[in-house]
Each structure stands twice: as C-alpha cells, then as structure tokens.
Amino acid sequence: MIPELEKQKELLKELNSFEMPFGKYSGRKLINLPSYYLEWFERKGFPEGKLGQMLRLVYEIKLNGLEDIVKKININK
C-alpha cells in the first residue's frame, strides 16, 4: 500500500479510540462527540497539537457525513 494511504488509514483507526481529555465530554471518543461541540471548536479555535488535529479531522468527517466509514474501519481491524 502507498505509505501516505497507510498513514491516513492508521489515523482514521486512531480516531475510534482517541478520547476527549477534558470538559463536558471528557472520556468520550472523539468520533462520538456531538456535531455542535465540534462546530463550537471550529468557531472558537481548535486546541494546539495532536488533539486539535484530531478534532479538526472529526469535524471534517462529520461535516461531510463520513463518520460511518470511520466506524466501519474500526470494526474491520
């Protein structure tokens, strides 16, 4: 497989286990965060670092209606 595709696939798998470390949704998997919460971050600014990167990715996935694909990737590990 092309290295970049493999990297992206691993990142999508990681989304299924990455948990929100703080706030109202602490402990919830990022892929299961409500859309309005991700929209709030989009307006106010995502955190720095890996968490911000993952939240941005989840926001884009949900915005484009692709969250079921990410969840299926986790099932097919």
mmCIF file as gemmi writes it, N, C-alpha and C atoms, coordinates in Angstrom:
data_model
loop_
_atom_site.group_PDB
_atom_site.id
_atom_site.type_symbol
_atom_site.label_atom_id
_atom_site.label_alt_id
_atom_site.label_comp_id
_atom_site.label_asym_id
_atom_site.label_entity_id
_atom_site.label_seq_id
_atom_site.pdbx_PDB_ins_code
_atom_site.Cartn_x
_atom_site.Cartn_y
_atom_site.Cartn_z
_atom_site.occupancy
_atom_site.B_iso_or_equiv
_atom_site.pdbx_formal_charge
_atom_site.auth_seq_id
_atom_site.auth_asym_id
_atom_site.pdbx_PDB_model_num
ATOM 1 N N . MET Axp A 1 ? 0.849 -1.187 0 1 0 ? 1 A 1
ATOM 2 C CA . MET Axp A 1 ? 0 0 0 1 0 ? 1 A 1
ATOM 3 C C . MET Axp A 1 ? 0.887 1.241 0 1 0 ? 1 A 1
ATOM 4 N N . ILE Axp A 2 ? 0.421 2.294 -0.579 1 0 ? 2 A 1
ATOM 5 C CA . ILE Axp A 2 ? 1.148 3.561 -0.627 1 0 ? 2 A 1
ATOM 6 C C . ILE Axp A 2 ? 1.317 4.08 0.802 1 0 ? 2 A 1
ATOM 7 N N . PRO Axp A 3 ? 2.543 4.483 1.186 1 0 ? 3 A 1
ATOM 8 C CA . PRO Axp A 3 ? 2.79 4.918 2.569 1 0 ? 3 A 1
ATOM 9 C C . PRO Axp A 3 ? 1.825 5.994 3.068 1 0 ? 3 A 1
ATOM 10 N N . GLU Axp A 4 ? 1.503 6.977 2.238 1 0 ? 4 A 1
ATOM 11 C CA . GLU Axp A 4 ? 0.588 8.046 2.672 1 0 ? 4 A 1
ATOM 12 C C . GLU Axp A 4 ? -0.81 7.497 2.955 1 0 ? 4 A 1
ATOM 13 N N . LEU Axp A 5 ? -1.282 6.577 2.139 1 0 ? 5 A 1
ATOM 14 C CA . LEU Axp A 5 ? -2.593 5.96 2.376 1 0 ? 5 A 1
ATOM 15 C C . LEU Axp A 5 ? -2.586 5.145 3.663 1 0 ? 5 A 1
ATOM 16 N N . GLU Axp A 6 ? -1.506 4.429 3.904 1 0 ? 6 A 1
ATOM 17 C CA . GLU Axp A 6 ? -1.392 3.638 5.132 1 0 ? 6 A 1
ATOM 18 C C . GLU Axp A 6 ? -1.408 4.556 6.354 1 0 ? 6 A 1
ATOM 19 N N . LYS Axp A 7 ? -0.712 5.677 6.261 1 0 ? 7 A 1
ATOM 20 C CA . LYS Axp A 7 ? -0.686 6.655 7.355 1 0 ? 7 A 1
ATOM 21 C C . LYS Axp A 7 ? -2.091 7.197 7.626 1 0 ? 7 A 1
ATOM 22 N N . GLN Axp A 8 ? -2.818 7.525 6.569 1 0 ? 8 A 1
ATOM 23 C CA . GLN Axp A 8 ? -4.176 8.041 6.727 1 0 ? 8 A 1
ATOM 24 C C . GLN Axp A 8 ? -5.11 6.989 7.308 1 0 ? 8 A 1
ATOM 25 N N . LYS Axp A 9 ? -4.943 5.744 6.888 1 0 ? 9 A 1
ATOM 26 C CA . LYS Axp A 9 ? -5.775 4.664 7.416 1 0 ? 9 A 1
ATOM 27 C C . LYS Axp A 9 ? -5.531 4.487 8.913 1 0 ? 9 A 1
ATOM 28 N N . GLU Axp A 10 ? -4.271 4.546 9.325 1 0 ? 10 A 1
ATOM 29 C CA . GLU Axp A 10 ? -3.943 4.422 10.745 1 0 ? 10 A 1
ATOM 30 C C . GLU Axp A 10 ? -4.528 5.587 11.544 1 0 ? 10 A 1
ATOM 31 N N . LEU Axp A 11 ? -4.491 6.777 10.984 1 0 ? 11 A 1
ATOM 32 C CA . LEU Axp A 11 ? -5.061 7.945 11.649 1 0 ? 11 A 1
ATOM 33 C C . LEU Axp A 11 ? -6.568 7.775 11.834 1 0 ? 11 A 1
ATOM 34 N N . LEU Axp A 12 ? -7.244 7.255 10.821 1 0 ? 12 A 1
ATOM 35 C CA . LEU Axp A 12 ? -8.688 7.026 10.93 1 0 ? 12 A 1
ATOM 36 C C . LEU Axp A 12 ? -8.995 5.962 11.974 1 0 ? 12 A 1
ATOM 37 N N . LYS Axp A 13 ? -8.181 4.921 12.052 1 0 ? 13 A 1
ATOM 38 C CA . LYS Axp A 13 ? -8.373 3.898 13.084 1 0 ? 13 A 1
ATOM 39 C C . LYS Axp A 13 ? -8.206 4.508 14.472 1 0 ? 13 A 1
ATOM 40 N N . GLU Axp A 14 ? -7.21 5.374 14.596 1 0 ? 14 A 1
ATOM 41 C CA . GLU Axp A 14 ? -6.938 6.009 15.882 1 0 ? 14 A 1
ATOM 42 C C . GLU Axp A 14 ? -8.113 6.87 16.347 1 0 ? 14 A 1
ATOM 43 N N . LEU Axp A 15 ? -8.844 7.448 15.415 1 0 ? 15 A 1
ATOM 44 C CA . LEU Axp A 15 ? -10 8.272 15.779 1 0 ? 15 A 1
ATOM 45 C C . LEU Axp A 15 ? -11.027 7.492 16.589 1 0 ? 15 A 1
ATOM 46 N N . ASN Axp A 16 ? -11.109 6.207 16.364 1 0 ? 16 A 1
ATOM 47 C CA . ASN Axp A 16 ? -12.086 5.386 17.075 1 0 ? 16 A 1
ATOM 48 C C . ASN Axp A 16 ? -11.71 5.127 18.527 1 0 ? 16 A 1
ATOM 49 N N . SER Axp A 17 ? -10.455 5.389 18.892 1 0 ? 17 A 1
ATOM 50 C CA . SER Axp A 17 ? -10.045 5.134 20.271 1 0 ? 17 A 1
ATOM 51 C C . SER Axp A 17 ? -9.593 6.399 20.998 1 0 ? 17 A 1
ATOM 52 N N . PHE Axp A 18 ? -9.358 7.483 20.278 1 0 ? 18 A 1
ATOM 53 C CA . PHE Axp A 18 ? -8.883 8.731 20.873 1 0 ? 18 A 1
ATOM 54 C C . PHE Axp A 18 ? -10.022 9.354 21.673 1 0 ? 18 A 1
ATOM 55 N N . GLU Axp A 19 ? -9.77 9.634 22.954 1 0 ? 19 A 1
ATOM 56 C CA . GLU Axp A 19 ? -10.814 10.178 23.831 1 0 ? 19 A 1
ATOM 57 C C . GLU Axp A 19 ? -10.577 11.65 24.134 1 0 ? 19 A 1
ATOM 58 N N . MET Axp A 20 ? -11.669 12.351 24.348 1 0 ? 20 A 1
ATOM 59 C CA . MET Axp A 20 ? -11.607 13.755 24.743 1 0 ? 20 A 1
ATOM 60 C C . MET Axp A 20 ? -11.033 13.812 26.158 1 0 ? 20 A 1
ATOM 61 N N . PRO Axp A 21 ? -9.937 14.544 26.369 1 0 ? 21 A 1
ATOM 62 C CA . PRO Axp A 21 ? -9.28 14.524 27.676 1 0 ? 21 A 1
ATOM 63 C C . PRO Axp A 21 ? -9.836 15.504 28.705 1 0 ? 21 A 1
ATOM 64 N N . PHE Axp A 22 ? -10.732 16.397 28.322 1 0 ? 22 A 1
ATOM 65 C CA . PHE Axp A 22 ? -11.215 17.405 29.268 1 0 ? 22 A 1
ATOM 66 C C . PHE Axp A 22 ? -12.633 17.843 28.914 1 0 ? 22 A 1
ATOM 67 N N . GLY Axp A 23 ? -13.221 18.595 29.83 1 0 ? 23 A 1
ATOM 68 C CA . GLY Axp A 23 ? -14.505 19.233 29.571 1 0 ? 23 A 1
ATOM 69 C C . GLY Axp A 23 ? -15.72 18.339 29.749 1 0 ? 23 A 1
ATOM 70 N N . LYS Axp A 24 ? -16.827 18.838 29.279 1 0 ? 24 A 1
ATOM 71 C CA . LYS Axp A 24 ? -18.124 18.176 29.413 1 0 ? 24 A 1
ATOM 72 C C . LYS Axp A 24 ? -18.111 16.763 28.845 1 0 ? 24 A 1
ATOM 73 N N . TYR Axp A 25 ? -17.347 16.54 27.788 1 0 ? 25 A 1
ATOM 74 C CA . TYR Axp A 25 ? -17.323 15.232 27.126 1 0 ? 25 A 1
ATOM 75 C C . TYR Axp A 25 ? -16.034 14.464 27.407 1 0 ? 25 A 1
ATOM 76 N N . SER Axp A 26 ? -15.417 14.746 28.527 1 0 ? 26 A 1
ATOM 77 C CA . SER Axp A 26 ? -14.197 14.043 28.926 1 0 ? 26 A 1
ATOM 78 C C . SER Axp A 26 ? -14.438 12.534 28.939 1 0 ? 26 A 1
ATOM 79 N N . GLY Axp A 27 ? -13.524 11.785 28.31 1 0 ? 27 A 1
ATOM 80 C CA . GLY Axp A 27 ? -13.641 10.333 28.259 1 0 ? 27 A 1
ATOM 81 C C . GLY Axp A 27 ? -14.433 9.806 27.071 1 0 ? 27 A 1
ATOM 82 N N . ARG Axp A 28 ? -15.113 10.673 26.355 1 0 ? 28 A 1
ATOM 83 C CA . ARG Axp A 28 ? -15.883 10.233 25.186 1 0 ? 28 A 1
ATOM 84 C C . ARG Axp A 28 ? -14.965 10.165 23.966 1 0 ? 28 A 1
ATOM 85 N N . LYS Axp A 29 ? -15.154 9.153 23.152 1 0 ? 29 A 1
ATOM 86 C CA . LYS Axp A 29 ? -14.364 9.029 21.927 1 0 ? 29 A 1
ATOM 87 C C . LYS Axp A 29 ? -14.67 10.21 21.005 1 0 ? 29 A 1
ATOM 88 N N . LEU Axp A 30 ? -13.629 10.749 20.382 1 0 ? 30 A 1
ATOM 89 C CA . LEU Axp A 30 ? -13.799 11.937 19.538 1 0 ? 30 A 1
ATOM 90 C C . LEU Axp A 30 ? -14.825 11.719 18.434 1 0 ? 30 A 1
ATOM 91 N N . ILE Axp A 31 ? -14.825 10.549 17.846 1 0 ? 31 A 1
ATOM 92 C CA . ILE Axp A 31 ? -15.754 10.273 16.746 1 0 ? 31 A 1
ATOM 93 C C . ILE Axp A 31 ? -17.209 10.299 17.228 1 0 ? 31 A 1
ATOM 94 N N . ASN Axp A 32 ? -17.422 10.167 18.544 1 0 ? 32 A 1
ATOM 95 C CA . ASN Axp A 32 ? -18.774 10.175 19.111 1 0 ? 32 A 1
ATOM 96 C C . ASN Axp A 32 ? -19.163 11.527 19.71 1 0 ? 32 A 1
ATOM 97 N N . LEU Axp A 33 ? -18.322 12.537 19.545 1 0 ? 33 A 1
ATOM 98 C CA . LEU Axp A 33 ? -18.678 13.867 20.045 1 0 ? 33 A 1
ATOM 99 C C . LEU Axp A 33 ? -19.82 14.441 19.212 1 0 ? 33 A 1
ATOM 100 N N . PRO Axp A 34 ? -20.727 15.188 19.849 1 0 ? 34 A 1
ATOM 101 C CA . PRO Axp A 34 ? -21.819 15.791 19.079 1 0 ? 34 A 1
ATOM 102 C C . PRO Axp A 34 ? -21.296 16.86 18.113 1 0 ? 34 A 1
ATOM 103 N N . SER Axp A 35 ? -21.954 16.977 16.998 1 0 ? 35 A 1
ATOM 104 C CA . SER Axp A 35 ? -21.546 17.933 15.96 1 0 ? 35 A 1
ATOM 105 C C . SER Axp A 35 ? -21.509 19.361 16.482 1 0 ? 35 A 1
ATOM 106 N N . TYR Axp A 36 ? -22.479 19.745 17.32 1 0 ? 36 A 1
ATOM 107 C CA . TYR Axp A 36 ? -22.499 21.128 17.806 1 0 ? 36 A 1
ATOM 108 C C . TYR Axp A 36 ? -21.263 21.456 18.635 1 0 ? 36 A 1
ATOM 109 N N . TYR Axp A 37 ? -20.712 20.474 19.326 1 0 ? 37 A 1
ATOM 110 C CA . TYR Axp A 37 ? -19.498 20.672 20.118 1 0 ? 37 A 1
ATOM 111 C C . TYR Axp A 37 ? -18.303 20.924 19.185 1 0 ? 37 A 1
ATOM 112 N N . LEU Axp A 38 ? -18.214 20.152 18.119 1 0 ? 38 A 1
ATOM 113 C CA . LEU Axp A 38 ? -17.142 20.331 17.139 1 0 ? 38 A 1
ATOM 114 C C . LEU Axp A 38 ? -17.303 21.659 16.396 1 0 ? 38 A 1
ATOM 115 N N . GLU Axp A 39 ? -18.538 22.05 16.139 1 0 ? 39 A 1
ATOM 116 C CA . GLU Axp A 39 ? -18.8 23.341 15.486 1 0 ? 39 A 1
ATOM 117 C C . GLU Axp A 39 ? -18.362 24.496 16.382 1 0 ? 39 A 1
ATOM 118 N N . TRP Axp A 40 ? -18.541 24.334 17.691 1 0 ? 40 A 1
ATOM 119 C CA . TRP Axp A 40 ? -18.089 25.352 18.644 1 0 ? 40 A 1
ATOM 120 C C . TRP Axp A 40 ? -16.573 25.524 18.536 1 0 ? 40 A 1
ATOM 121 N N . PHE Axp A 41 ? -15.843 24.405 18.502 1 0 ? 41 A 1
ATOM 122 C CA . PHE Axp A 41 ? -14.388 24.479 18.344 1 0 ? 41 A 1
ATOM 123 C C . PHE Axp A 41 ? -14.018 25.139 17.016 1 0 ? 41 A 1
ATOM 124 N N . GLU Axp A 42 ? -14.75 24.851 15.977 1 0 ? 42 A 1
ATOM 125 C CA . GLU Axp A 42 ? -14.484 25.454 14.67 1 0 ? 42 A 1
ATOM 126 C C . GLU Axp A 42 ? -14.604 26.98 14.751 1 0 ? 42 A 1
ATOM 127 N N . ARG Axp A 43 ? -15.587 27.455 15.488 1 0 ? 43 A 1
ATOM 128 C CA . ARG Axp A 43 ? -15.783 28.902 15.636 1 0 ? 43 A 1
ATOM 129 C C . ARG Axp A 43 ? -14.753 29.534 16.569 1 0 ? 43 A 1
ATOM 130 N N . LYS Axp A 44 ? -14.469 28.877 17.692 1 0 ? 44 A 1
ATOM 131 C CA . LYS Axp A 44 ? -13.612 29.452 18.736 1 0 ? 44 A 1
ATOM 132 C C . LYS Axp A 44 ? -12.134 29.131 18.56 1 0 ? 44 A 1
ATOM 133 N N . GLY Axp A 45 ? -11.845 28.061 17.833 1 0 ? 45 A 1
ATOM 134 C CA . GLY Axp A 45 ? -10.456 27.651 17.629 1 0 ? 45 A 1
ATOM 135 C C . GLY Axp A 45 ? -10.186 26.29 18.256 1 0 ? 45 A 1
ATOM 136 N N . PHE Axp A 46 ? -9.56 25.433 17.483 1 0 ? 46 A 1
ATOM 137 C CA . PHE Axp A 46 ? -9.198 24.108 17.974 1 0 ? 46 A 1
ATOM 138 C C . PHE Axp A 46 ? -7.949 24.216 18.839 1 0 ? 46 A 1
ATOM 139 N N . PRO Axp A 47 ? -7.796 23.32 19.815 1 0 ? 47 A 1
ATOM 140 C CA . PRO Axp A 47 ? -6.573 23.327 20.626 1 0 ? 47 A 1
ATOM 141 C C . PRO Axp A 47 ? -5.347 23.022 19.76 1 0 ? 47 A 1
ATOM 142 N N . GLU Axp A 48 ? -4.192 23.342 20.275 1 0 ? 48 A 1
ATOM 143 C CA . GLU Axp A 48 ? -2.931 23.043 19.591 1 0 ? 48 A 1
ATOM 144 C C . GLU Axp A 48 ? -2.62 21.555 19.705 1 0 ? 48 A 1
ATOM 145 N N . GLY Axp A 49 ? -1.727 21.087 18.878 1 0 ? 49 A 1
ATOM 146 C CA . GLY Axp A 49 ? -1.2 19.731 18.986 1 0 ? 49 A 1
ATOM 147 C C . GLY Axp A 49 ? -2.084 18.658 18.378 1 0 ? 49 A 1
ATOM 148 N N . LYS Axp A 50 ? -1.813 17.433 18.813 1 0 ? 50 A 1
ATOM 149 C CA . LYS Axp A 50 ? -2.493 16.263 18.254 1 0 ? 50 A 1
ATOM 150 C C . LYS Axp A 50 ? -4.001 16.32 18.494 1 0 ? 50 A 1
ATOM 151 N N . LEU Axp A 51 ? -4.419 16.752 19.687 1 0 ? 51 A 1
ATOM 152 C CA . LEU Axp A 51 ? -5.848 16.836 19.974 1 0 ? 51 A 1
ATOM 153 C C . LEU Axp A 51 ? -6.545 17.76 18.978 1 0 ? 51 A 1
ATOM 154 N N . GLY Axp A 52 ? -5.976 18.917 18.737 1 0 ? 52 A 1
ATOM 155 C CA . GLY Axp A 52 ? -6.567 19.844 17.775 1 0 ? 52 A 1
ATOM 156 C C . GLY Axp A 52 ? -6.639 19.257 16.379 1 0 ? 52 A 1
ATOM 157 N N . GLN Axp A 53 ? -5.578 18.565 15.987 1 0 ? 53 A 1
ATOM 158 C CA . GLN Axp A 53 ? -5.553 17.914 14.672 1 0 ? 53 A 1
ATOM 159 C C . GLN Axp A 53 ? -6.663 16.875 14.572 1 0 ? 53 A 1
ATOM 160 N N . MET Axp A 54 ? -6.818 16.073 15.62 1 0 ? 54 A 1
ATOM 161 C CA . MET Axp A 54 ? -7.834 15.024 15.61 1 0 ? 54 A 1
ATOM 162 C C . MET Axp A 54 ? -9.241 15.628 15.628 1 0 ? 54 A 1
ATOM 163 N N . LEU Axp A 55 ? -9.447 16.677 16.415 1 0 ? 55 A 1
ATOM 164 C CA . LEU Axp A 55 ? -10.759 17.326 16.457 1 0 ? 55 A 1
ATOM 165 C C . LEU Axp A 55 ? -11.116 17.933 15.101 1 0 ? 55 A 1
ATOM 166 N N . ARG Axp A 56 ? -10.145 18.56 14.445 1 0 ? 56 A 1
ATOM 167 C CA . ARG Axp A 56 ? -10.384 19.112 13.101 1 0 ? 56 A 1
ATOM 168 C C . ARG Axp A 56 ? -10.787 18.017 12.122 1 0 ? 56 A 1
ATOM 169 N N . LEU Axp A 57 ? -10.097 16.892 12.211 1 0 ? 57 A 1
ATOM 170 C CA . LEU Axp A 57 ? -10.393 15.774 11.321 1 0 ? 57 A 1
ATOM 171 C C . LEU Axp A 57 ? -11.802 15.233 11.571 1 0 ? 57 A 1
ATOM 172 N N . VAL Axp A 58 ? -12.172 15.074 12.834 1 0 ? 58 A 1
ATOM 173 C CA . VAL Axp A 58 ? -13.517 14.59 13.163 1 0 ? 58 A 1
ATOM 174 C C . VAL Axp A 58 ? -14.565 15.592 12.682 1 0 ? 58 A 1
ATOM 175 N N . TYR Axp A 59 ? -14.287 16.872 12.858 1 0 ? 59 A 1
ATOM 176 C CA . TYR Axp A 59 ? -15.211 17.906 12.376 1 0 ? 59 A 1
ATOM 177 C C . TYR Axp A 59 ? -15.45 17.764 10.872 1 0 ? 59 A 1
ATOM 178 N N . GLU Axp A 60 ? -14.38 17.629 10.103 1 0 ? 60 A 1
ATOM 179 C CA . GLU Axp A 60 ? -14.498 17.489 8.645 1 0 ? 60 A 1
ATOM 180 C C . GLU Axp A 60 ? -15.219 16.199 8.258 1 0 ? 60 A 1
ATOM 181 N N . ILE Axp A 61 ? -14.931 15.138 8.973 1 0 ? 61 A 1
ATOM 182 C CA . ILE Axp A 61 ? -15.584 13.85 8.701 1 0 ? 61 A 1
ATOM 183 C C . ILE Axp A 61 ? -17.087 13.962 8.921 1 0 ? 61 A 1
ATOM 184 N N . LYS Axp A 62 ? -17.475 14.551 10.054 1 0 ? 62 A 1
ATOM 185 C CA . LYS Axp A 62 ? -18.906 14.681 10.352 1 0 ? 62 A 1
ATOM 186 C C . LYS Axp A 62 ? -19.578 15.675 9.406 1 0 ? 62 A 1
ATOM 187 N N . LEU Axp A 63 ? -18.889 16.756 9.083 1 0 ? 63 A 1
ATOM 188 C CA . LEU Axp A 63 ? -19.423 17.76 8.172 1 0 ? 63 A 1
ATOM 189 C C . LEU Axp A 63 ? -19.765 17.142 6.819 1 0 ? 63 A 1
ATOM 190 N N . ASN Axp A 64 ? -18.963 16.185 6.396 1 0 ? 64 A 1
ATOM 191 C CA . ASN Axp A 64 ? -19.159 15.535 5.099 1 0 ? 64 A 1
ATOM 192 C C . ASN Axp A 64 ? -19.913 14.214 5.188 1 0 ? 64 A 1
ATOM 193 N N . GLY Axp A 65 ? -20.448 13.898 6.377 1 0 ? 65 A 1
ATOM 194 C CA . GLY Axp A 65 ? -21.269 12.702 6.535 1 0 ? 65 A 1
ATOM 195 C C . GLY Axp A 65 ? -20.516 11.388 6.4 1 0 ? 65 A 1
ATOM 196 N N . LEU Axp A 66 ? -19.258 11.361 6.825 1 0 ? 66 A 1
ATOM 197 C CA . LEU Axp A 66 ? -18.422 10.182 6.631 1 0 ? 66 A 1
ATOM 198 C C . LEU Axp A 66 ? -18.137 9.39 7.908 1 0 ? 66 A 1
ATOM 199 N N . GLU Axp A 67 ? -18.805 9.72 9.008 1 0 ? 67 A 1
ATOM 200 C CA . GLU Axp A 67 ? -18.454 9.063 10.269 1 0 ? 67 A 1
ATOM 201 C C . GLU Axp A 67 ? -18.712 7.557 10.264 1 0 ? 67 A 1
ATOM 202 N N . ASP Axp A 68 ? -19.705 7.09 9.523 1 0 ? 68 A 1
ATOM 203 C CA . ASP Axp A 68 ? -19.958 5.644 9.456 1 0 ? 68 A 1
ATOM 204 C C . ASP Axp A 68 ? -18.781 4.898 8.84 1 0 ? 68 A 1
ATOM 205 N N . ILE Axp A 69 ? -18.116 5.518 7.884 1 0 ? 69 A 1
ATOM 206 C CA . ILE Axp A 69 ? -16.943 4.886 7.268 1 0 ? 69 A 1
ATOM 207 C C . ILE Axp A 69 ? -15.837 4.715 8.303 1 0 ? 69 A 1
ATOM 208 N N . VAL Axp A 70 ? -15.615 5.73 9.115 1 0 ? 70 A 1
ATOM 209 C CA . VAL Axp A 70 ? -14.578 5.659 10.145 1 0 ? 70 A 1
ATOM 210 C C . VAL Axp A 70 ? -14.914 4.564 11.15 1 0 ? 70 A 1
ATOM 211 N N . LYS Axp A 71 ? -16.17 4.474 11.544 1 0 ? 71 A 1
ATOM 212 C CA . LYS Axp A 71 ? -16.575 3.435 12.496 1 0 ? 71 A 1
ATOM 213 C C . LYS Axp A 71 ? -16.419 2.044 11.887 1 0 ? 71 A 1
ATOM 214 N N . LYS Axp A 72 ? -16.672 1.897 10.597 1 0 ? 72 A 1
ATOM 215 C CA . LYS Axp A 72 ? -16.502 0.596 9.933 1 0 ? 72 A 1
ATOM 216 C C . LYS Axp A 72 ? -15.035 0.204 9.859 1 0 ? 72 A 1
ATOM 217 N N . ILE Axp A 73 ? -14.152 1.171 9.693 1 0 ? 73 A 1
ATOM 218 C CA . ILE Axp A 73 ? -12.717 0.879 9.687 1 0 ? 73 A 1
ATOM 219 C C . ILE Axp A 73 ? -12.324 0.242 11.005 1 0 ? 73 A 1
ATOM 220 N N . ASN Axp A 74 ? -12.877 0.735 12.098 1 0 ? 74 A 1
ATOM 221 C CA . ASN Axp A 74 ? -12.573 0.178 13.415 1 0 ? 74 A 1
ATOM 222 C C . ASN Axp A 74 ? -13.088 -1.254 13.534 1 0 ? 74 A 1
ATOM 223 N N . ILE Axp A 75 ? -14.252 -1.538 13.001 1 0 ? 75 A 1
ATOM 224 C CA . ILE Axp A 75 ? -14.831 -2.882 13.057 1 0 ? 75 A 1
ATOM 225 C C . ILE Axp A 75 ? -13.976 -3.863 12.273 1 0 ? 75 A 1
ATOM 226 N N . ASN Axp A 76 ? -13.419 -3.417 11.162 1 0 ? 76 A 1
ATOM 227 C CA . ASN Axp A 76 ? -12.652 -4.284 10.27 1 0 ? 76 A 1
ATOM 228 C C . ASN Axp A 76 ? -11.161 -4.323 10.581 1 0 ? 76 A 1
ATOM 229 N N . LYS Axp A 77 ? -10.751 -3.986 11.787 1 0 ? 77 A 1
ATOM 230 C CA . LYS Axp A 77 ? -9.33 -4.007 12.157 1 0 ? 77 A 1
ATOM 231 C C . LYS Axp A 77 ? -8.728 -5.356 11.883 1 0 ? 77 A 1
